[in-house]
């Protein structure tokens, strides 16, 4: 991923079945990462929050199997159809 200050390992884009916007929870996520120094160095995070929104503000998921219909497109709500 261009601009990310550490190596990214993940699934190819065509395998991702859900992308969840977590920007509203990003500050909490960054604080949590700060408690795990082996995951990412976060000492300058408050100054870089806008930049971090670009690459940490979304979580991606790959559906392994389902008991209902396979999604027709990338989903934005993991609980859609279950409520």
PyMOL Python script that loads the backbone (N, CA, C, O; Angstrom):
from pymol import cmd

cmd.read_pdbstr("""\
ATOM      1  N   UNK A   1       0.850  -1.170   0.000  1.00  0.00           N
ATOM      2  CA  UNK A   1       0.000   0.000   0.000  1.00  0.00           C
ATOM      3  C   UNK A   1       0.896   1.233   0.000  1.00  0.00           C
ATOM      4  O   UNK A   1       1.739   1.387   0.883  1.00  0.00           O
ATOM      5  N   UNK A   2       0.725   2.075  -0.945  1.00  0.00           N
ATOM      6  CA  UNK A   2       1.572   3.255  -1.094  1.00  0.00           C
ATOM      7  C   UNK A   2       1.415   4.206   0.093  1.00  0.00           C
ATOM      8  O   UNK A   2       0.296   4.524   0.497  1.00  0.00           O
ATOM      9  N   UNK A   3       2.533   4.652   0.643  1.00  0.00           N
ATOM     10  CA  UNK A   3       2.507   5.626   1.711  1.00  0.00           C
ATOM     11  C   UNK A   3       2.426   5.054   3.115  1.00  0.00           C
ATOM     12  O   UNK A   3       2.500   5.805   4.088  1.00  0.00           O
ATOM     13  N   UNK A   4       2.275   3.740   3.245  1.00  0.00           N
ATOM     14  CA  UNK A   4       2.205   3.120   4.563  1.00  0.00           C
ATOM     15  C   UNK A   4       3.631   2.904   5.062  1.00  0.00           C
ATOM     16  O   UNK A   4       4.454   2.340   4.341  1.00  0.00           O
ATOM     17  N   UNK A   5       3.935   3.345   6.287  1.00  0.00           N
ATOM     18  CA  UNK A   5       5.316   3.284   6.769  1.00  0.00           C
ATOM     19  C   UNK A   5       5.763   1.921   7.279  1.00  0.00           C
ATOM     20  O   UNK A   5       6.786   1.828   7.958  1.00  0.00           O
ATOM     21  N   UNK A   6       5.021   0.866   6.968  1.00  0.00           N
ATOM     22  CA  UNK A   6       5.433  -0.481   7.343  1.00  0.00           C
ATOM     23  C   UNK A   6       4.880  -1.447   6.301  1.00  0.00           C
ATOM     24  O   UNK A   6       3.911  -1.120   5.616  1.00  0.00           O
ATOM     25  N   UNK A   7       5.488  -2.647   6.167  1.00  0.00           N
ATOM     26  CA  UNK A   7       5.011  -3.595   5.157  1.00  0.00           C
ATOM     27  C   UNK A   7       3.590  -4.060   5.438  1.00  0.00           C
ATOM     28  O   UNK A   7       3.232  -4.357   6.578  1.00  0.00           O
ATOM     29  N   UNK A   8       2.802  -4.116   4.401  1.00  0.00           N
ATOM     30  CA  UNK A   8       1.422  -4.581   4.542  1.00  0.00           C
ATOM     31  C   UNK A   8       1.314  -5.989   3.960  1.00  0.00           C
ATOM     32  O   UNK A   8       1.857  -6.279   2.894  1.00  0.00           O
ATOM     33  N   UNK A   9       0.615  -6.841   4.669  1.00  0.00           N
ATOM     34  CA  UNK A   9       0.348  -8.188   4.190  1.00  0.00           C
ATOM     35  C   UNK A   9      -1.157  -8.333   4.189  1.00  0.00           C
ATOM     36  O   UNK A   9      -1.813  -8.028   5.185  1.00  0.00           O
ATOM     37  N   UNK A  10      -1.698  -8.783   3.106  1.00  0.00           N
ATOM     38  CA  UNK A  10      -3.145  -8.886   3.071  1.00  0.00           C
ATOM     39  C   UNK A  10      -3.634  -9.683   1.883  1.00  0.00           C
ATOM     40  O   UNK A  10      -2.854 -10.323   1.177  1.00  0.00           O
ATOM     41  N   UNK A  11      -4.920  -9.634   1.675  1.00  0.00           N
ATOM     42  CA  UNK A  11      -5.581 -10.346   0.596  1.00  0.00           C
ATOM     43  C   UNK A  11      -5.625  -9.492  -0.665  1.00  0.00           C
ATOM     44  O   UNK A  11      -5.644  -8.264  -0.579  1.00  0.00           O
ATOM     45  N   UNK A  12      -5.640 -10.125  -1.830  1.00  0.00           N
ATOM     46  CA  UNK A  12      -5.848  -9.362  -3.070  1.00  0.00           C
ATOM     47  C   UNK A  12      -7.210  -8.684  -3.035  1.00  0.00           C
ATOM     48  O   UNK A  12      -8.157  -9.215  -2.455  1.00  0.00           O
ATOM     49  N   UNK A  13      -7.310  -7.533  -3.644  1.00  0.00           N
ATOM     50  CA  UNK A  13      -8.537  -6.728  -3.622  1.00  0.00           C
ATOM     51  C   UNK A  13      -9.764  -7.514  -4.082  1.00  0.00           C
ATOM     52  O   UNK A  13     -10.854  -7.329  -3.541  1.00  0.00           O
ATOM     53  N   UNK A  14      -9.597  -8.388  -5.073  1.00  0.00           N
ATOM     54  CA  UNK A  14     -10.751  -9.126  -5.595  1.00  0.00           C
ATOM     55  C   UNK A  14     -11.258 -10.208  -4.641  1.00  0.00           C
ATOM     56  O   UNK A  14     -12.325 -10.772  -4.885  1.00  0.00           O
ATOM     57  N   UNK A  15     -10.536 -10.515  -3.572  1.00  0.00           N
ATOM     58  CA  UNK A  15     -10.964 -11.492  -2.570  1.00  0.00           C
ATOM     59  C   UNK A  15     -11.683 -10.824  -1.385  1.00  0.00           C
ATOM     60  O   UNK A  15     -12.367 -11.500  -0.616  1.00  0.00           O
ATOM     61  N   UNK A  16     -11.531  -9.517  -1.240  1.00  0.00           N
ATOM     62  CA  UNK A  16     -12.143  -8.799  -0.118  1.00  0.00           C
ATOM     63  C   UNK A  16     -13.647  -8.708  -0.344  1.00  0.00           C
ATOM     64  O   UNK A  16     -14.102  -8.273  -1.402  1.00  0.00           O
ATOM     65  N   UNK A  17     -14.413  -9.122   0.663  1.00  0.00           N
ATOM     66  CA  UNK A  17     -15.875  -9.125   0.531  1.00  0.00           C
ATOM     67  C   UNK A  17     -16.553  -8.041   1.360  1.00  0.00           C
ATOM     68  O   UNK A  17     -17.743  -7.781   1.181  1.00  0.00           O
ATOM     69  N   UNK A  18     -15.805  -7.402   2.270  1.00  0.00           N
ATOM     70  CA  UNK A  18     -16.390  -6.320   3.071  1.00  0.00           C
ATOM     71  C   UNK A  18     -15.305  -5.302   3.416  1.00  0.00           C
ATOM     72  O   UNK A  18     -14.179  -5.664   3.756  1.00  0.00           O
ATOM     73  N   UNK A  19     -15.665  -4.038   3.322  1.00  0.00           N
ATOM     74  CA  UNK A  19     -14.806  -2.941   3.755  1.00  0.00           C
ATOM     75  C   UNK A  19     -15.632  -2.093   4.707  1.00  0.00           C
ATOM     76  O   UNK A  19     -16.653  -1.521   4.324  1.00  0.00           O
ATOM     77  N   UNK A  20     -15.177  -2.018   5.956  1.00  0.00           N
ATOM     78  CA  UNK A  20     -15.932  -1.323   7.002  1.00  0.00           C
ATOM     79  C   UNK A  20     -15.220  -0.021   7.355  1.00  0.00           C
ATOM     80  O   UNK A  20     -14.034  -0.021   7.685  1.00  0.00           O
ATOM     81  N   UNK A  21     -15.946   1.075   7.284  1.00  0.00           N
ATOM     82  CA  UNK A  21     -15.415   2.395   7.642  1.00  0.00           C
ATOM     83  C   UNK A  21     -15.361   2.490   9.159  1.00  0.00           C
ATOM     84  O   UNK A  21     -16.397   2.450   9.823  1.00  0.00           O
ATOM     85  N   UNK A  22     -14.156   2.615   9.713  1.00  0.00           N
ATOM     86  CA  UNK A  22     -14.001   2.713  11.166  1.00  0.00           C
ATOM     87  C   UNK A  22     -13.395   4.053  11.574  1.00  0.00           C
ATOM     88  O   UNK A  22     -12.833   4.171  12.663  1.00  0.00           O
ATOM     89  N   UNK A  23     -13.502   5.053  10.719  1.00  0.00           N
ATOM     90  CA  UNK A  23     -12.891   6.345  11.012  1.00  0.00           C
ATOM     91  C   UNK A  23     -13.390   6.941  12.322  1.00  0.00           C
ATOM     92  O   UNK A  23     -12.637   7.627  13.013  1.00  0.00           O
ATOM     93  N   UNK A  24     -14.647   6.688  12.671  1.00  0.00           N
ATOM     94  CA  UNK A  24     -15.191   7.215  13.928  1.00  0.00           C
ATOM     95  C   UNK A  24     -14.526   6.564  15.145  1.00  0.00           C
ATOM     96  O   UNK A  24     -14.530   7.138  16.234  1.00  0.00           O
ATOM     97  N   UNK A  25     -13.956   5.368  14.963  1.00  0.00           N
ATOM     98  CA  UNK A  25     -13.291   4.656  16.048  1.00  0.00           C
ATOM     99  C   UNK A  25     -11.769   4.691  15.925  1.00  0.00           C
ATOM    100  O   UNK A  25     -11.073   4.035  16.699  1.00  0.00           O
ATOM    101  N   UNK A  26     -11.250   5.446  14.965  1.00  0.00           N
ATOM    102  CA  UNK A  26      -9.818   5.419  14.687  1.00  0.00           C
ATOM    103  C   UNK A  26      -8.969   5.856  15.880  1.00  0.00           C
ATOM    104  O   UNK A  26      -7.934   5.246  16.149  1.00  0.00           O
ATOM    105  N   UNK A  27      -9.378   6.880  16.586  1.00  0.00           N
ATOM    106  CA  UNK A  27      -8.592   7.344  17.721  1.00  0.00           C
ATOM    107  C   UNK A  27      -8.436   6.230  18.769  1.00  0.00           C
ATOM    108  O   UNK A  27      -7.355   6.040  19.327  1.00  0.00           O
ATOM    109  N   UNK A  28      -9.512   5.509  19.025  1.00  0.00           N
ATOM    110  CA  UNK A  28      -9.458   4.394  19.969  1.00  0.00           C
ATOM    111  C   UNK A  28      -8.558   3.286  19.438  1.00  0.00           C
ATOM    112  O   UNK A  28      -7.791   2.696  20.198  1.00  0.00           O
ATOM    113  N   UNK A  29      -8.642   2.998  18.141  1.00  0.00           N
ATOM    114  CA  UNK A  29      -7.781   1.980  17.534  1.00  0.00           C
ATOM    115  C   UNK A  29      -6.307   2.369  17.685  1.00  0.00           C
ATOM    116  O   UNK A  29      -5.474   1.524  18.014  1.00  0.00           O
ATOM    117  N   UNK A  30      -5.988   3.624  17.448  1.00  0.00           N
ATOM    118  CA  UNK A  30      -4.604   4.082  17.563  1.00  0.00           C
ATOM    119  C   UNK A  30      -4.098   3.985  18.994  1.00  0.00           C
ATOM    120  O   UNK A  30      -2.945   3.620  19.224  1.00  0.00           O
ATOM    121  N   UNK A  31      -4.950   4.308  19.949  1.00  0.00           N
ATOM    122  CA  UNK A  31      -4.559   4.165  21.357  1.00  0.00           C
ATOM    123  C   UNK A  31      -4.270   2.707  21.676  1.00  0.00           C
ATOM    124  O   UNK A  31      -3.307   2.397  22.378  1.00  0.00           O
ATOM    125  N   UNK A  32      -5.095   1.824  21.167  1.00  0.00           N
ATOM    126  CA  UNK A  32      -4.882   0.396  21.380  1.00  0.00           C
ATOM    127  C   UNK A  32      -3.578  -0.075  20.768  1.00  0.00           C
ATOM    128  O   UNK A  32      -2.839  -0.843  21.384  1.00  0.00           O
ATOM    129  N   UNK A  33      -3.293   0.381  19.560  1.00  0.00           N
ATOM    130  CA  UNK A  33      -2.024   0.022  18.922  1.00  0.00           C
ATOM    131  C   UNK A  33      -0.842   0.540  19.724  1.00  0.00           C
ATOM    132  O   UNK A  33       0.219  -0.084  19.752  1.00  0.00           O
ATOM    133  N   UNK A  34      -1.025   1.680  20.374  1.00  0.00           N
ATOM    134  CA  UNK A  34       0.034   2.260  21.187  1.00  0.00           C
ATOM    135  C   UNK A  34       0.430   1.377  22.363  1.00  0.00           C
ATOM    136  O   UNK A  34       1.551   1.472  22.863  1.00  0.00           O
ATOM    137  N   UNK A  35      -0.480   0.525  22.803  1.00  0.00           N
ATOM    138  CA  UNK A  35      -0.184  -0.396  23.894  1.00  0.00           C
ATOM    139  C   UNK A  35       0.529  -1.652  23.410  1.00  0.00           C
ATOM    140  O   UNK A  35       0.949  -2.485  24.213  1.00  0.00           O
ATOM    141  N   UNK A  36       0.662  -1.781  22.113  1.00  0.00           N
ATOM    142  CA  UNK A  36       1.318  -2.948  21.524  1.00  0.00           C
ATOM    143  C   UNK A  36       2.475  -2.468  20.651  1.00  0.00           C
ATOM    144  O   UNK A  36       2.363  -2.433  19.425  1.00  0.00           O
ATOM    145  N   UNK A  37       3.565  -2.107  21.277  1.00  0.00           N
ATOM    146  CA  UNK A  37       4.703  -1.509  20.575  1.00  0.00           C
ATOM    147  C   UNK A  37       5.257  -2.413  19.485  1.00  0.00           C
ATOM    148  O   UNK A  37       5.898  -1.923  18.556  1.00  0.00           O
ATOM    149  N   UNK A  38       5.029  -3.709  19.573  1.00  0.00           N
ATOM    150  CA  UNK A  38       5.525  -4.609  18.535  1.00  0.00           C
ATOM    151  C   UNK A  38       4.714  -4.500  17.253  1.00  0.00           C
ATOM    152  O   UNK A  38       5.171  -4.944  16.200  1.00  0.00           O
ATOM    153  N   UNK A  39       3.516  -3.917  17.321  1.00  0.00           N
ATOM    154  CA  UNK A  39       2.676  -3.808  16.135  1.00  0.00           C
ATOM    155  C   UNK A  39       2.997  -2.571  15.311  1.00  0.00           C
ATOM    156  O   UNK A  39       3.097  -2.648  14.086  1.00  0.00           O
ATOM    157  N   UNK A  40       3.159  -1.439  15.968  1.00  0.00           N
ATOM    158  CA  UNK A  40       3.409  -0.190  15.249  1.00  0.00           C
ATOM    159  C   UNK A  40       3.903   0.849  16.238  1.00  0.00           C
ATOM    160  O   UNK A  40       3.444   0.891  17.380  1.00  0.00           O
ATOM    161  N   UNK A  41       4.832   1.683  15.810  1.00  0.00           N
ATOM    162  CA  UNK A  41       5.346   2.753  16.659  1.00  0.00           C
ATOM    163  C   UNK A  41       4.405   3.946  16.530  1.00  0.00           C
ATOM    164  O   UNK A  41       4.209   4.462  15.429  1.00  0.00           O
ATOM    165  N   UNK A  42       3.824   4.386  17.635  1.00  0.00           N
ATOM    166  CA  UNK A  42       2.780   5.406  17.573  1.00  0.00           C
ATOM    167  C   UNK A  42       3.130   6.691  18.310  1.00  0.00           C
ATOM    168  O   UNK A  42       2.226   7.448  18.665  1.00  0.00           O
ATOM    169  N   UNK A  43       4.393   6.961  18.548  1.00  0.00           N
ATOM    170  CA  UNK A  43       4.762   8.129  19.356  1.00  0.00           C
ATOM    171  C   UNK A  43       4.335   9.452  18.729  1.00  0.00           C
ATOM    172  O   UNK A  43       4.082  10.410  19.459  1.00  0.00           O
ATOM    173  N   UNK A  44       4.246   9.536  17.410  1.00  0.00           N
ATOM    174  CA  UNK A  44       3.901  10.798  16.754  1.00  0.00           C
ATOM    175  C   UNK A  44       2.473  10.779  16.203  1.00  0.00           C
ATOM    176  O   UNK A  44       2.118  11.640  15.397  1.00  0.00           O
ATOM    177  N   UNK A  45       1.673   9.841  16.611  1.00  0.00           N
ATOM    178  CA  UNK A  45       0.350   9.677  16.022  1.00  0.00           C
ATOM    179  C   UNK A  45      -0.562  10.888  16.110  1.00  0.00           C
ATOM    180  O   UNK A  45      -1.222  11.187  15.115  1.00  0.00           O
ATOM    181  N   UNK A  46      -0.653  11.610  17.221  1.00  0.00           N
ATOM    182  CA  UNK A  46      -1.587  12.741  17.236  1.00  0.00           C
ATOM    183  C   UNK A  46      -1.315  13.762  16.124  1.00  0.00           C
ATOM    184  O   UNK A  46      -2.254  14.342  15.580  1.00  0.00           O
ATOM    185  N   UNK A  47      -0.052  13.985  15.784  1.00  0.00           N
ATOM    186  CA  UNK A  47       0.293  14.939  14.723  1.00  0.00           C
ATOM    187  C   UNK A  47      -0.026  14.378  13.334  1.00  0.00           C
ATOM    188  O   UNK A  47      -0.187  15.147  12.387  1.00  0.00           O
ATOM    189  N   UNK A  48      -0.118  13.071  13.201  1.00  0.00           N
ATOM    190  CA  UNK A  48      -0.303  12.441  11.900  1.00  0.00           C
ATOM    191  C   UNK A  48      -1.696  11.835  11.722  1.00  0.00           C
ATOM    192  O   UNK A  48      -1.903  11.022  10.821  1.00  0.00           O
ATOM    193  N   UNK A  49      -2.640  12.214  12.558  1.00  0.00           N
ATOM    194  CA  UNK A  49      -3.951  11.577  12.542  1.00  0.00           C
ATOM    195  C   UNK A  49      -4.643  11.672  11.186  1.00  0.00           C
ATOM    196  O   UNK A  49      -5.221  10.687  10.727  1.00  0.00           O
ATOM    197  N   UNK A  50      -4.598  12.835  10.534  1.00  0.00           N
ATOM    198  CA  UNK A  50      -5.259  12.972   9.226  1.00  0.00           C
ATOM    199  C   UNK A  50      -4.667  12.013   8.203  1.00  0.00           C
ATOM    200  O   UNK A  50      -5.397  11.378   7.442  1.00  0.00           O
ATOM    201  N   UNK A  51      -3.340  11.912   8.190  1.00  0.00           N
ATOM    202  CA  UNK A  51      -2.674  10.997   7.262  1.00  0.00           C
ATOM    203  C   UNK A  51      -3.039   9.546   7.572  1.00  0.00           C
ATOM    204  O   UNK A  51      -3.247   8.747   6.659  1.00  0.00           O
ATOM    205  N   UNK A  52      -3.115   9.214   8.843  1.00  0.00           N
ATOM    206  CA  UNK A  52      -3.427   7.846   9.234  1.00  0.00           C
ATOM    207  C   UNK A  52      -4.857   7.453   8.881  1.00  0.00           C
ATOM    208  O   UNK A  52      -5.136   6.277   8.645  1.00  0.00           O
ATOM    209  N   UNK A  53      -5.763   8.423   8.843  1.00  0.00           N
ATOM    210  CA  UNK A  53      -7.135   8.125   8.440  1.00  0.00           C
ATOM    211  C   UNK A  53      -7.179   7.480   7.064  1.00  0.00           C
ATOM    212  O   UNK A  53      -8.039   6.642   6.795  1.00  0.00           O
ATOM    213  N   UNK A  54      -6.263   7.864   6.202  1.00  0.00           N
ATOM    214  CA  UNK A  54      -6.248   7.335   4.842  1.00  0.00           C
ATOM    215  C   UNK A  54      -5.970   5.846   4.802  1.00  0.00           C
ATOM    216  O   UNK A  54      -6.531   5.140   3.964  1.00  0.00           O
ATOM    217  N   UNK A  55      -5.112   5.349   5.693  1.00  0.00           N
ATOM    218  CA  UNK A  55      -4.760   3.932   5.605  1.00  0.00           C
ATOM    219  C   UNK A  55      -5.116   3.109   6.818  1.00  0.00           C
ATOM    220  O   UNK A  55      -4.898   1.897   6.794  1.00  0.00           O
ATOM    221  N   UNK A  56      -5.644   3.679   7.868  1.00  0.00           N
ATOM    222  CA  UNK A  56      -6.106   2.901   9.017  1.00  0.00           C
ATOM    223  C   UNK A  56      -7.597   3.080   9.273  1.00  0.00           C
ATOM    224  O   UNK A  56      -8.131   2.469  10.199  1.00  0.00           O
ATOM    225  N   UNK A  57      -8.268   3.881   8.498  1.00  0.00           N
ATOM    226  CA  UNK A  57      -9.669   4.201   8.729  1.00  0.00           C
ATOM    227  C   UNK A  57     -10.653   3.189   8.189  1.00  0.00           C
ATOM    228  O   UNK A  57     -11.863   3.398   8.267  1.00  0.00           O
ATOM    229  N   UNK A  58     -10.148   2.083   7.636  1.00  0.00           N
ATOM    230  CA  UNK A  58     -11.024   1.051   7.100  1.00  0.00           C
ATOM    231  C   UNK A  58     -10.478  -0.324   7.477  1.00  0.00           C
ATOM    232  O   UNK A  58      -9.266  -0.537   7.490  1.00  0.00           O
ATOM    233  N   UNK A  59     -11.364  -1.232   7.775  1.00  0.00           N
ATOM    234  CA  UNK A  59     -11.009  -2.628   8.036  1.00  0.00           C
ATOM    235  C   UNK A  59     -11.576  -3.455   6.886  1.00  0.00           C
ATOM    236  O   UNK A  59     -12.698  -3.227   6.434  1.00  0.00           O
ATOM    237  N   UNK A  60     -10.797  -4.403   6.429  1.00  0.00           N
ATOM    238  CA  UNK A  60     -11.243  -5.263   5.329  1.00  0.00           C
ATOM    239  C   UNK A  60     -11.415  -6.694   5.817  1.00  0.00           C
ATOM    240  O   UNK A  60     -10.720  -7.148   6.726  1.00  0.00           O
ATOM    241  N   UNK A  61     -12.366  -7.397   5.189  1.00  0.00           N
ATOM    242  CA  UNK A  61     -12.678  -8.769   5.577  1.00  0.00           C
ATOM    243  C   UNK A  61     -12.847  -9.627   4.338  1.00  0.00           C
ATOM    244  O   UNK A  61     -13.267  -9.150   3.284  1.00  0.00           O
ATOM    245  N   UNK A  62     -12.511 -10.911   4.483  1.00  0.00           N
ATOM    246  CA  UNK A  62     -12.708 -11.896   3.425  1.00  0.00           C
ATOM    247  C   UNK A  62     -13.661 -12.956   3.967  1.00  0.00           C
ATOM    248  O   UNK A  62     -13.373 -13.604   4.973  1.00  0.00           O
ATOM    249  N   UNK A  63     -14.781 -13.126   3.303  1.00  0.00           N
ATOM    250  CA  UNK A  63     -15.777 -14.116   3.713  1.00  0.00           C
ATOM    251  C   UNK A  63     -15.260 -15.503   3.348  1.00  0.00           C
ATOM    252  O   UNK A  63     -14.990 -15.777   2.178  1.00  0.00           O
ATOM    253  N   UNK A  64     -15.121 -16.368   4.330  1.00  0.00           N
ATOM    254  CA  UNK A  64     -14.624 -17.726   4.094  1.00  0.00           C
ATOM    255  C   UNK A  64     -15.747 -18.666   3.657  1.00  0.00           C
ATOM    256  O   UNK A  64     -15.566 -19.488   2.759  1.00  0.00           O
ATOM    257  N   UNK A  65     -16.903 -18.537   4.298  1.00  0.00           N
ATOM    258  CA  UNK A  65     -18.072 -19.344   3.934  1.00  0.00           C
ATOM    259  C   UNK A  65     -19.314 -18.659   4.489  1.00  0.00           C
ATOM    260  O   UNK A  65     -19.223 -17.790   5.355  1.00  0.00           O
ATOM    261  N   UNK A  66     -20.455 -19.054   3.988  1.00  0.00           N
ATOM    262  CA  UNK A  66     -21.698 -18.434   4.421  1.00  0.00           C
ATOM    263  C   UNK A  66     -22.838 -19.441   4.356  1.00  0.00           C
ATOM    264  O   UNK A  66     -22.833 -20.348   3.524  1.00  0.00           O
ATOM    265  N   UNK A  67     -23.809 -19.274   5.236  1.00  0.00           N
ATOM    266  CA  UNK A  67     -25.015 -20.106   5.230  1.00  0.00           C
ATOM    267  C   UNK A  67     -26.135 -19.418   4.462  1.00  0.00           C
ATOM    268  O   UNK A  67     -27.204 -19.993   4.259  1.00  0.00           O
ATOM    269  N   UNK A  68     -25.884 -18.183   4.038  1.00  0.00           N
ATOM    270  CA  UNK A  68     -26.859 -17.425   3.244  1.00  0.00           C
ATOM    271  C   UNK A  68     -26.220 -17.082   1.902  1.00  0.00           C
ATOM    272  O   UNK A  68     -25.148 -17.589   1.571  1.00  0.00           O
ATOM    273  N   UNK A  69     -26.876 -16.227   1.139  1.00  0.00           N
ATOM    274  CA  UNK A  69     -26.345 -15.847  -0.179  1.00  0.00           C
ATOM    275  C   UNK A  69     -24.963 -15.208  -0.075  1.00  0.00           C
ATOM    276  O   UNK A  69     -24.675 -14.479   0.874  1.00  0.00           O
ATOM    277  N   UNK A  70     -24.116 -15.489  -1.057  1.00  0.00           N
ATOM    278  CA  UNK A  70     -22.820 -14.832  -1.180  1.00  0.00           C
ATOM    279  C   UNK A  70     -23.077 -13.382  -1.588  1.00  0.00           C
ATOM    280  O   UNK A  70     -23.944 -13.136  -2.426  1.00  0.00           O
ATOM    281  N   UNK A  71     -22.352 -12.414  -1.024  1.00  0.00           N
ATOM    282  CA  UNK A  71     -22.602 -11.011  -1.384  1.00  0.00           C
ATOM    283  C   UNK A  71     -22.344 -10.754  -2.872  1.00  0.00           C
ATOM    284  O   UNK A  71     -21.401 -11.293  -3.452  1.00  0.00           O
ATOM    285  N   UNK A  72     -23.196  -9.924  -3.477  1.00  0.00           N
ATOM    286  CA  UNK A  72     -23.055  -9.585  -4.898  1.00  0.00           C
ATOM    287  C   UNK A  72     -21.974  -8.527  -5.123  1.00  0.00           C
ATOM    288  O   UNK A  72     -21.408  -8.425  -6.211  1.00  0.00           O
ATOM    289  N   UNK A  73     -21.698  -7.747  -4.083  1.00  0.00           N
ATOM    290  CA  UNK A  73     -20.673  -6.703  -4.177  1.00  0.00           C
ATOM    291  C   UNK A  73     -20.005  -6.570  -2.810  1.00  0.00           C
ATOM    292  O   UNK A  73     -20.397  -7.235  -1.851  1.00  0.00           O
ATOM    293  N   UNK A  74     -19.007  -5.716  -2.732  1.00  0.00           N
ATOM    294  CA  UNK A  74     -18.316  -5.498  -1.463  1.00  0.00           C
ATOM    295  C   UNK A  74     -19.294  -4.873  -0.474  1.00  0.00           C
ATOM    296  O   UNK A  74     -19.940  -3.868  -0.772  1.00  0.00           O
ATOM    297  N   UNK A  75     -19.395  -5.479   0.700  1.00  0.00           N
ATOM    298  CA  UNK A  75     -20.329  -5.007   1.717  1.00  0.00           C
ATOM    299  C   UNK A  75     -19.681  -3.945   2.600  1.00  0.00           C
ATOM    300  O   UNK A  75     -18.459  -3.891   2.737  1.00  0.00           O
ATOM    301  N   UNK A  76     -20.515  -3.112   3.190  1.00  0.00           N
ATOM    302  CA  UNK A  76     -20.023  -2.072   4.098  1.00  0.00           C
ATOM    303  C   UNK A  76     -20.601  -2.238   5.496  1.00  0.00           C
ATOM    304  O   UNK A  76     -20.340  -1.417   6.376  1.00  0.00           O
ATOM    305  N   UNK A  77     -21.386  -3.296   5.710  1.00  0.00           N
ATOM    306  CA  UNK A  77     -22.005  -3.568   6.995  1.00  0.00           C
ATOM    307  C   UNK A  77     -21.957  -5.079   7.222  1.00  0.00           C
ATOM    308  O   UNK A  77     -22.603  -5.831   6.493  1.00  0.00           O
ATOM    309  N   UNK A  78     -21.204  -5.530   8.220  1.00  0.00           N
ATOM    310  CA  UNK A  78     -21.058  -6.957   8.470  1.00  0.00           C
ATOM    311  C   UNK A  78     -22.357  -7.607   8.936  1.00  0.00           C
ATOM    312  O   UNK A  78     -22.509  -8.824   8.829  1.00  0.00           O
ATOM    313  N   UNK A  79     -23.282  -6.822   9.446  1.00  0.00           N
ATOM    314  CA  UNK A  79     -24.528  -7.372   9.971  1.00  0.00           C
ATOM    315  C   UNK A  79     -25.721  -7.155   9.050  1.00  0.00           C
ATOM    316  O   UNK A  79     -26.854  -7.439   9.439  1.00  0.00           O
ATOM    317  N   UNK A  80     -25.494  -6.662   7.850  1.00  0.00           N
ATOM    318  CA  UNK A  80     -26.590  -6.424   6.901  1.00  0.00           C
ATOM    319  C   UNK A  80     -27.328  -7.735   6.637  1.00  0.00           C
ATOM    320  O   UNK A  80     -26.712  -8.770   6.379  1.00  0.00           O
ATOM    321  N   UNK A  81     -28.623  -7.673   6.707  1.00  0.00           N
ATOM    322  CA  UNK A  81     -29.447  -8.857   6.473  1.00  0.00           C
ATOM    323  C   UNK A  81     -29.651  -9.712   7.708  1.00  0.00           C
ATOM    324  O   UNK A  81     -30.442 -10.655   7.680  1.00  0.00           O
ATOM    325  N   UNK A  82     -28.957  -9.404   8.785  1.00  0.00           N
ATOM    326  CA  UNK A  82     -29.106 -10.184  10.017  1.00  0.00           C
ATOM    327  C   UNK A  82     -29.912  -9.448  11.076  1.00  0.00           C
ATOM    328  O   UNK A  82     -30.279 -10.033  12.095  1.00  0.00           O
ATOM    329  N   UNK A  83     -30.186  -8.190  10.845  1.00  0.00           N
ATOM    330  CA  UNK A  83     -30.919  -7.401  11.841  1.00  0.00           C
ATOM    331  C   UNK A  83     -32.407  -7.497  11.627  1.00  0.00           C
ATOM    332  O   UNK A  83     -33.178  -6.895  12.375  1.00  0.00           O
TER     333      UNK A  83
END
""", "prot")
cmd.dss("prot")
cmd.show_as("cartoon", "prot")
cmd.util.cbc("prot")
cmd.orient("prot")
